[in-house]
Amino acid sequence: MLYIVATPIGNLEDITYRAVRTLKEVDYVFAEDTRVTKKLLNHFEIDTVVYRYDEFTKSHQVENIMNLLAEGKEIALVTDAGTPCISDPGFEVVDAALNEGYKVVPVAGVSALTAAASVAGISMKRITFEGFLPKKKGRQTLLKELSKEERVVVLYESPHRILKTLKEIKEIFGDRYVVIVREITKLYEEIIRGTTSELIERLEENPIKGEIVLLIKEEVKEKKRVKVNKYARD
């Protein structure tokens, strides 16, 4: 059985009882960053063996995990923080396991995406999630496509690129209303809201740190009014 286990994105109290039990009971844990995961496991006195599974090791680790599942072993997949397979290479191993007929079980928990959406203060009925933007190739093309969206656009961004991204959004989307949620569940958690112009000015004066979720509010388009000729007859 393959468990997809959500882990805290900051505050360790956000882990679920089920996640702790699962991580204790499985035979092996596969993690995006073994150093980060070992700190988490040590905190909860979990001594399960941890192996690396990331973008650079997935080519052979998927096969290794399939072999272990074939032997009847139980595996847990975790990411650095949050819910696996949202913005990391985890979906490949899930796809392989499902194709081979193995049971895949989600152990639900915190996600930066849903946590940020819940405190943004804007309607999240219709959203499009893009994760991290490309650093170079295809970046401008993607932003131009997203600018046409009639849904809230949600992105992940680093503190080193947030100012550049805001300036690109202003240029391509216009002076749109945006929300920055950073350091979710951590000591310096913060929600910053305003137009791109306002946030650019603020960040140029006071740069921010920490992992960021950026939400771009959809453009409100005015409905065309149809003129009615009051003298018209049926």
Summary of the structure (lengths in Angstrom):
residues: 234
radius of gyration: 21.8
end to end distance: 68.7
largest distance: 82.9
contacts: 697
relative contact order: 0.14
helix: 35%
strand: 22%
